[in-house]
Amino acid sequence: MTAGRLLLGATPLGQPSDASPRLIEALGSADVVAAEDTRRVRTLARALEVRITGKVVSFFDHVEASRVPALVDEIAAGATVLVVSDAGMPLISDPGHRLVSACVDAGLPVRCLPGPSAVTTALAVSGLPSDRFCFEGFVPRKQSARRAWLASLEHEQRTCVFFESPRRLPACLRDAVEQLGGARRAVVCRELTKVHEEVVRGSLAELATWAADGVLGEITVVLAGATPRADLAPLVAEVENLTRQGIRVKDACAQVIAATPGAPSRRDLYDAVLRSRR
């Protein structure tokens, strides 16, 4: 028997009309629809005026591992299995990786029906640089882990996209101010493509104030990359060269910093000069 295939279908973030023709066709023809939420996929099908003729099975985090063997067997036996998450692209902080890996290991076809993704949608509307970016998934739940994760982004120069629970967003933004500084730019995207879509841009300090009273809806955050920091060693050498010309250390530090993009603070450079003289 000819082997079946695994289809990964991107579903609309909010507006059913964003569904691709390929997704609509797959919903009506797949032998099995493995959905993160079976009720939501049926609601989507009704909105698209599609009748799901195949078997619908739940496929969320806690059942994914147990579902994989049977789904792989069905694909191997000739079935087309369509995987859909609640919204956006499957596998992007959603179930599906185990099934894809199992199909790859078994030599079974895996195809993607591309479409909406909160990651690229938020990045596009953010107004922040999009030529290089990283995706960090969901923010750690515990404060200690969250702060450590934020600290790891201190020197990340790429634009960073991540998801956060609306309930934890205020605390996350407060921690971001402490770990990254209140001036760092960011964008909070709420309810993308939906009726109450909101895109709020500003500094981390401004966004923390905005979110303080609580936020509702699906949240995607886009964080500006860190400004490249100049290497201290050559700057110290420049300061020393100026002091040999009779310029005071503090004035020399100010002059070097003014002429150097991405330079450290005047205090950091001054301290580095003093340390080099010990």
C-alpha positions as CSV (number, residue, x, y, z in Angstrom):
1,M,0.0,0.0,0.0
2,T,1.2,3.5,-0.8
3,A,2.4,5.3,2.3
4,G,0.3,8.3,3.5
5,R,1.6,11.6,4.6
6,L,1.7,14.0,7.5
7,L,0.5,17.5,6.8
8,L,1.2,20.5,9.1
9,G,-1.5,23.1,8.6
10,A,-1.2,26.7,9.7
11,T,-4.5,27.9,11.0
12,P,-5.8,31.6,11.3
13,L,-4.7,33.6,14.3
14,G,-8.1,35.1,14.5
15,Q,-9.8,35.8,11.1
16,P,-11.1,32.6,9.5
17,S,-10.7,34.2,6.1
18,D,-6.9,34.0,6.5
19,A,-7.1,30.2,6.0
20,S,-5.3,29.1,2.9
21,P,-7.1,27.1,0.2
22,R,-4.7,24.2,0.8
23,L,-5.7,24.2,4.5
24,I,-9.4,24.2,3.6
25,E,-9.0,21.3,1.2
26,A,-7.0,19.3,3.8
27,L,-9.6,19.8,6.5
28,G,-12.2,18.3,4.2
29,S,-10.1,15.4,2.9
30,A,-7.7,14.3,5.6
31,D,-8.3,10.8,7.0
32,V,-7.3,12.1,10.4
33,V,-7.3,15.6,11.9
34,A,-5.1,15.8,14.9
35,A,-6.0,19.0,16.7
36,E,-4.7,20.8,19.7
37,D,-8.3,21.5,20.6
38,T,-11.0,19.5,18.8
39,R,-13.7,22.0,19.5
40,R,-11.7,24.9,18.0
41,V,-11.0,23.0,14.8
42,R,-14.6,22.1,14.4
43,T,-15.5,25.8,15.0
44,L,-13.0,26.8,12.3
45,A,-14.4,24.2,9.9
46,R,-17.9,25.6,10.3
47,A,-16.7,29.1,9.7
48,L,-15.0,28.0,6.6
49,E,-18.0,25.9,5.5
50,V,-15.9,22.8,5.4
51,R,-17.2,19.3,6.5
52,I,-14.5,17.3,8.2
53,T,-15.0,13.8,6.9
54,G,-12.0,12.2,8.6
55,K,-11.5,11.2,12.2
56,V,-10.8,14.0,14.7
57,V,-8.4,13.3,17.6
58,S,-7.0,15.5,20.3
59,F,-3.3,16.3,20.0
60,F,-2.2,18.6,22.9
61,D,0.9,18.6,25.0
62,H,-0.1,15.9,27.6
63,V,-1.3,13.3,25.0
64,E,1.1,14.0,22.2
65,A,3.6,11.3,23.1
66,S,1.0,8.6,23.5
67,R,-0.7,9.5,20.2
68,V,2.4,9.4,18.1
69,P,2.8,5.6,17.5
70,A,-0.8,5.1,16.3
71,L,-0.6,8.1,14.0
72,V,2.6,6.9,12.5
73,D,1.0,3.5,11.9
74,E,-1.9,5.1,10.2
75,I,0.3,7.2,7.9
76,A,2.4,4.1,7.1
77,A,-0.8,2.3,6.2
78,G,-1.7,5.1,3.7
79,A,-3.6,7.7,5.7
80,T,-3.2,11.4,5.4
81,V,-2.9,13.0,8.9
82,L,-3.4,16.7,9.3
83,V,-2.0,18.4,12.4
84,V,-3.4,21.8,13.4
85,S,-2.8,23.9,16.5
86,D,-5.3,26.3,18.0
87,A,-3.9,29.2,16.0
88,G,-0.8,29.7,13.8
89,M,1.8,27.3,12.7
90,P,2.0,23.9,14.4
91,L,5.2,23.0,16.3
92,I,6.0,26.7,17.1
93,S,5.6,26.4,20.9
94,D,2.8,23.9,20.1
95,P,2.6,20.1,19.8
96,G,3.9,18.2,16.8
97,H,7.7,17.9,17.1
98,R,7.5,14.3,18.3
99,L,5.3,13.2,15.5
100,V,7.4,15.0,12.8
101,S,10.5,13.3,14.2
102,A,8.9,9.9,14.3
103,C,7.7,10.3,10.6
104,V,11.2,11.4,9.5
105,D,12.8,8.4,11.3
106,A,10.2,6.1,9.6
107,G,10.9,7.7,6.2
108,L,7.3,8.9,5.8
109,P,6.4,12.1,3.9
110,V,6.0,15.3,5.9
111,R,4.5,18.4,4.2
112,C,3.7,21.9,5.4
113,L,0.6,24.0,4.5
114,P,2.1,27.4,5.2
115,G,0.2,30.3,6.6
116,P,-0.3,32.5,9.6
117,S,2.3,32.7,12.4
118,A,2.2,35.0,15.4
119,V,6.0,35.2,15.4
120,T,6.4,36.6,11.9
121,T,3.2,38.7,12.1
122,A,4.3,40.4,15.3
123,L,7.8,40.9,13.9
124,A,6.4,42.5,10.7
125,V,4.2,45.0,12.5
126,S,6.7,45.8,15.3
127,G,8.7,48.4,13.4
128,L,11.9,46.8,14.9
129,P,14.7,45.4,12.7
130,S,13.6,42.1,11.1
131,D,16.7,41.2,9.0
132,R,18.0,39.1,11.9
133,F,15.8,37.8,14.7
134,C,15.5,34.9,17.2
135,F,12.4,33.2,18.7
136,E,12.5,32.3,22.4
137,G,9.1,30.5,22.7
138,F,7.3,31.1,26.0
139,V,8.9,33.0,28.9
140,P,9.8,30.8,31.9
141,R,7.0,30.8,34.5
142,K,9.1,31.1,37.7
143,Q,10.6,34.5,38.5
144,S,14.1,33.3,39.1
145,A,14.2,31.4,35.8
146,R,12.6,34.4,34.0
147,R,15.2,36.8,35.3
148,A,18.0,34.5,34.4
149,W,16.5,34.1,30.9
150,L,16.1,37.9,30.5
151,A,19.7,38.4,31.7
152,S,20.8,36.1,28.8
153,L,19.3,38.5,26.4
154,E,21.3,41.5,27.7
155,H,23.8,41.3,24.9
156,E,21.6,39.7,22.2
157,Q,21.9,41.9,19.2
158,R,19.1,40.2,17.2
159,T,15.5,41.3,17.6
160,C,13.8,38.7,19.9
161,V,10.3,37.5,19.7
162,F,8.6,35.6,22.5
163,F,5.2,34.6,23.9
164,E,3.9,35.5,27.3
165,S,0.7,34.8,29.3
166,P,-1.4,38.0,29.7
167,R,-1.5,37.2,33.5
168,R,2.3,37.2,33.8
169,L,3.0,40.0,31.3
170,P,3.2,42.8,33.9
171,A,5.7,40.9,36.1
172,C,7.7,39.9,33.0
173,L,8.0,43.6,31.9
174,R,9.0,44.7,35.4
175,D,11.7,42.1,35.4
176,A,12.8,43.1,31.9
177,V,13.3,46.7,33.1
178,E,15.5,45.5,36.0
179,Q,17.5,43.1,33.8
180,L,17.8,45.0,30.5
181,G,17.2,48.6,31.5
182,G,14.1,50.7,31.1
183,A,15.2,52.3,27.8
184,R,15.4,49.2,25.7
185,R,12.7,49.3,23.0
186,A,10.0,46.6,22.7
187,V,6.5,46.0,21.3
188,V,3.6,44.2,22.8
189,C,1.2,42.7,20.3
190,R,-2.2,41.7,21.7
191,E,-4.9,39.7,19.9
192,L,-3.2,39.8,16.5
193,T,-5.6,39.9,13.5
194,K,-8.6,39.8,15.9
195,V,-11.3,42.4,16.6
196,H,-9.5,43.8,19.6
197,E,-6.0,43.7,18.0
198,E,-3.6,46.2,19.7
199,V,0.1,46.9,19.0
200,V,1.8,48.9,21.8
201,R,5.3,50.3,21.1
202,G,7.6,52.0,23.6
203,S,10.5,51.5,26.0
204,L,10.4,48.6,28.5
205,A,9.7,51.2,31.2
206,E,6.7,52.6,29.3
207,L,5.3,49.2,28.5
208,A,5.7,48.1,32.1
209,T,3.6,51.1,33.2
210,W,1.0,50.4,30.4
211,A,0.6,46.7,31.5
212,A,0.6,47.4,35.3
213,D,-3.2,47.2,35.6
214,G,-3.5,44.0,33.7
215,V,-3.8,42.9,30.1
216,L,-6.1,40.4,28.3
217,G,-5.7,38.3,25.2
218,E,-3.0,36.4,23.3
219,I,0.3,38.1,23.8
220,T,3.4,38.2,21.5
221,V,6.3,40.4,22.5
222,V,9.0,41.8,20.2
223,L,12.2,43.0,22.0
224,A,14.8,45.2,20.3
225,G,18.3,43.8,20.1
226,A,21.0,45.2,22.3
227,T,23.1,48.0,21.0
228,P,26.6,46.7,20.2
229,R,29.1,47.6,22.9
230,A,32.5,48.8,21.9
231,D,35.6,46.9,23.1
232,L,37.0,48.6,26.2
233,A,40.7,47.9,25.6
234,P,41.2,50.1,22.5
235,L,39.1,52.8,24.1
236,V,41.4,52.8,27.2
237,A,44.4,53.1,24.9
238,E,42.8,56.1,23.2
239,V,42.2,57.7,26.6
240,E,45.8,57.1,27.6
241,N,47.0,58.7,24.4
242,L,45.0,61.8,25.1
243,T,46.2,62.1,28.7
244,R,49.8,62.0,27.4
245,Q,48.8,65.1,25.5
246,G,47.9,66.8,28.7
247,I,44.1,66.2,28.7
248,R,42.6,65.1,32.1
249,V,41.4,61.5,32.3
250,K,37.7,62.4,32.8
251,D,37.8,64.8,29.8
252,A,39.6,62.2,27.7
253,C,37.0,59.6,28.6
254,A,34.2,62.0,27.6
255,Q,35.9,62.8,24.3
256,V,36.4,59.1,23.4
257,I,32.9,58.2,24.2
258,A,31.4,61.0,22.2
259,A,33.4,59.8,19.2
260,T,32.6,56.0,19.6
261,P,29.2,54.5,18.6
262,G,28.1,51.9,21.1
263,A,30.6,53.1,23.6
264,P,30.2,52.2,27.3
265,S,29.2,54.7,29.9
266,R,31.7,57.4,30.9
267,R,32.0,55.8,34.4
268,D,32.7,52.4,33.0
269,L,35.5,53.7,30.7
270,Y,36.9,55.8,33.5
271,D,37.0,52.8,35.9
272,A,38.7,50.7,33.1
273,V,41.4,53.3,32.7
274,L,42.1,53.3,36.4
275,R,42.2,49.5,36.6
276,S,44.7,49.4,33.7
277,R,47.1,51.6,35.7
278,R,47.2,49.3,38.7
